[in-house]
């Protein structure tokens, strides 16, 4: 039986990964900061520790075959710059240092396509130029550099996974759930024409890729962009969300340049404590191109996304509905 450690196990992706690993017969341990986390399954072993405190991670990798490192400070956490560096970079260093000398068969590090910034309509691949636009993307890139250093200097069998925009059952982050709610209440006004690409990754497809990255020997030393196929446009996503909720969206939209102006205006309003139904971050979320190539993952990992956009949106809607979110 393979023994696995998962960090970030209480998060959206982590919890789905843990459930799959249990179903497939892995012996699963998870890193938690509190004594006992009631969210987690009783079938996992909880190890108390804090990524930012190296001494709390002593022997954490002992007798582990695979480590999935998902824990991170994410954009919607709104952390300080210091906190992003502490969690995303120093936290990884602390974990890797405690893995050195242990018989780890694979360390799977989760990064982000955010290091590429907005893309063109044609999209980008693993060798494309980076566009580090904020502290989050900078720290995630520095974490990748750190991981590669341990691969090169310490021989740690490492694989880096860069997921596109995740969604699915259990996702309570503000992006998708806000779209579902606004469209359901007929309060949604499209921002931009919807022709821009918005590369999704349904959570079950991502979990498939993570397990492939942990078990394929060809994955060692490699980095992979992981997304759904085909890459949908924002308009296609919005239409699927409206369709599954048996509602409609307005036949008009706010042009990009107007939306950018409104975003900046409401940024100021929000800073002054006034109502701000829109902001620059939301505008970018809606109108920027986010398209990536998954050819490398298909070729080396044998990755093939199984769940389509239509099915994924349907499963996500039913989870939101059944759990009282919409």
N, C-alpha and C positions, 0 to 999 in steps of 0.2 A: 504493500500500500504506500503510495506516494504521500509524503508529508509536506504540507504547504503552509506558508505564512502569508497573510494578506494584511497590508496596512490600508487605512481608509475603508474598512469593511462596512462601516455604518452608512457610507455615502450611497448615492444612487447606483453608480456602476459597481462599487465594491460589494454591495448587498446582493446584487444580481449574480455577480461572479461567485460569491460564497455559496449561494444556493445551488448553482450549477455544479460546483466542485463537490459539494456534499452528495448531490444526486449521482455523480459519477464515481463515488466511492473514495474520494481523497480524504485524508486525515487533515482537517483544517484547524489552524490556529490563527487568531486575529490579535492585532495590537489595539489596545483600548487605553484611554487615559483615565477613565473612572474605574472603580473597583469591579463592578459587574454591570455590564450594559444589557438592559432588559430587551433592547431591540433585537439583539442577535439571537440566533437559533441556539438551543441547548446542545446542539450537536457539534458545536465548535468549542475549542479551548481558548479562553480569553487570557491574554498576557498583558499585564498592566505595564505601561511605559509611555514615555513622551519623546517624540522624535527630536525635539530641541534640547533634550538632556541626555547626552551620550551614556552616562553612567546607568540610566534607567533601562538601557537596551542591552546590558551585559548578558551574554549567552542567548540572546533572542534567536539567533540563527542556528543554534546547536541542534543537530539531528533534523535539520530541515533540508528537503530536496529542492523545493522551488519557493521563491519569494516573489510575490506580486506587490509592487510598490505603487499604490494608488493615492495615498494621502497627499494632499497639497492644499495650499492657499489658493482659492479660485477667485476670478474677478467679482462674482456676486457676493463674496465674503466681505468686500470693502475693507481690507486690512491696511495697515500702514506699510510704507516701504520696508521698514525694519522687520515687520512681521512676515512679509512675503519672503525676504531673504532668509529669515530664521527657519521658516518651515520648508520652503521649496529647495533651498540650497544647503544650508547647514544641517537641516533634518536629514537630507539624503546622505550627506557626508557621514553623519553619525551612524546611520543604518549600515552603510557600506563598510565602514571601519569595523563594525561588529560582525560583519560577514566574512572578513578576511581570515583565512585559516580554517574555516569550516568547509565541509564537503558539499557546497552548494552546486547543484546541477544546472540551475538556471535562475537568473535574476531578471525579471521583466519590469522595466521602468516605464511608467505611463507619462508621456509628455503631452504636447498639444500642437495642432496645426496652427495655433495662434502665433507661432514664431515666424510664419510666412506673411502675416498681415493680410490685407485684402488681396485677392487674386485677380487675374484677368478672366475674361469669358472662357478662354482655352484651359485655364487651370494651371496648377504647378505640380511638381513631383519632389521626391526626396532631395534631389540635387539642386533645386531652385534656390535663388537668392533669398536670404532672410530679410524680414522687415520687422524689427523689434520696436514695437510702438508704445509699450508701457512697462511698468515694473513687473507685472505678471509675466509677460512674454520674455522679458530680459532674464528673470530669475529661472524660468523654465529652460531657457537655452543654456544658462550657466550650469543648471543641474545636468543637462545632457553632457556638457563638457566634462563635468566631474565624473559622471558615470563612465564615460569613455576612458578617462584617466585610470580608473580602477580596472577596467578591462585590459588596458595596455600594460600597466605597471604591476598589477596584482593577479592578472589572469582570471578575473572573475567572469564567468560565462554570462554575458549580459545581452539583452535585447531591448531596444527602445521602440515603443508603440506610440504613434501620434494619431489619436482619434479625431475625426471631424466632429460636428455638433451632435452630441448624443441626445436621445429621447427615448421614452418608453415607460412602461408601468413602474411606478416608484419615483418618477422624476418630479420633484416638487420645486425645482429651481425656477426662477422667474420667467425664463424665456418662453418655453412651450406652453406652460400652464396659463400664462397671461393671454396668449393667442386663443386658446380654447375658451377661456372665460369671456373675453371680449366678443368673440364671434358668436358664442352662445347667446349673449345678452343683446346682440345686434348693436354693439357700441364700437365695433371695429371699422375704421376707415383705412383702406389700403394706403401704405406709404411707398411711393415708387410704383412703377409699372408692373412689378412682379416678374420681370423677365430675367432678373439677376439670379445666378445660381446660388443655392444654399445647401451645401453638402451635409447631409444628415448621416447618422449612424444609429440604427435601431439597436437597443442595448443587447439583445440576444445575438445579433451579428457581431457586435464588439466582443462579447464574451467568447464566441467561437474563435475569434482572432487571437485573443489573449491566451487561450489554451493551446492553440497552434504555436504561438510564439514561445510557449514554455516547454513544448514537447518536440518540436522540429529541430534537429541538430543544425540544419542549414541556417537557422535564425540567429545563431550565436554571432555577436559582433555586428549585427545588422540593425537598421532602423526602418520602420515601416509606417506609411500613412494608411490608415484604415477608415473606410467609409462605405456607404451603401452604393449600389449600382443598379440603375443609372442614377447620376446625380440630379436631384430635382431642382426646379426653380422655386423661388419664394411663392410665386403665383400658384404653382401646383400644390404646394404644401397647404396654403390657405384654402384652396378649393376642396381639398380632401378633408380638412378640419370642418369646413362648413357642411360638406356632404354628409359626413358621419353623424353630425348633430342635427341633420334635417333642417338646415337654415340656409341663408344666403348672405352674400357680401355685396356692398354697394357697387354699382357699375362704374364708378369714377375712382380716381386716386389722387393723392397729393404728389405733385411732381417733386423730383429729387431736390432741386435747388430751393424750392419753397420749404420742403421738409427740413433741410439743413438749417435754414434761417430760423424756422420755428424751434428746432432743437436747441439752438444757441440761445434763443429768447427765453425758452423755458428753463434752460440751465441757470440763467440769471434769476428768474422768478423763484426757482427752487432754492437758490442760495440765499434769497431774501425771505425765505419761509412762506412764500406764496404758493398756491396750487400749481402743480406742474404736471399736466397729463402726458407730456412728452419730454424727451431730453435727447441730447446728441448721441448718447450711447444706444438708445432705442432706435434712432434713425439709422445709424450705421448697421445695427443688427438687421434692419429690414431691407436696406438698399445696396449694401456692398456685395460684390461677388465673392463667393467662397466655394471654389471648385478645385478638386484635387484628383490626381491620378492614383489609382490603387493597383496599377499593373505590377509593381514590384511584389506586393503582398500576394497577389494572385499567382505569380510565377514561382516565388520561393517558398511561401507558406502553403500554397494550395488553397488560399482563402477564397471563398465564394459566398457573398451575402445571400442568405436564404429568405429573409423576411422582406417583402416589398414595402414600399411607402404606404400603399393602400392598407395592407394588413397591419403594418406597424401603427399607423394613425388609429385604426379601428381598435386595436388592443389597448393603446394608450387611453383613448376615450373611455372605453369600458372600465378601465382601472380608476380613472378620475371620477367617473359617475358612481361606481360602486363604493368608493371610499369617501364620497361626500365633498369632492373638490369642485365639482361643477353641477 
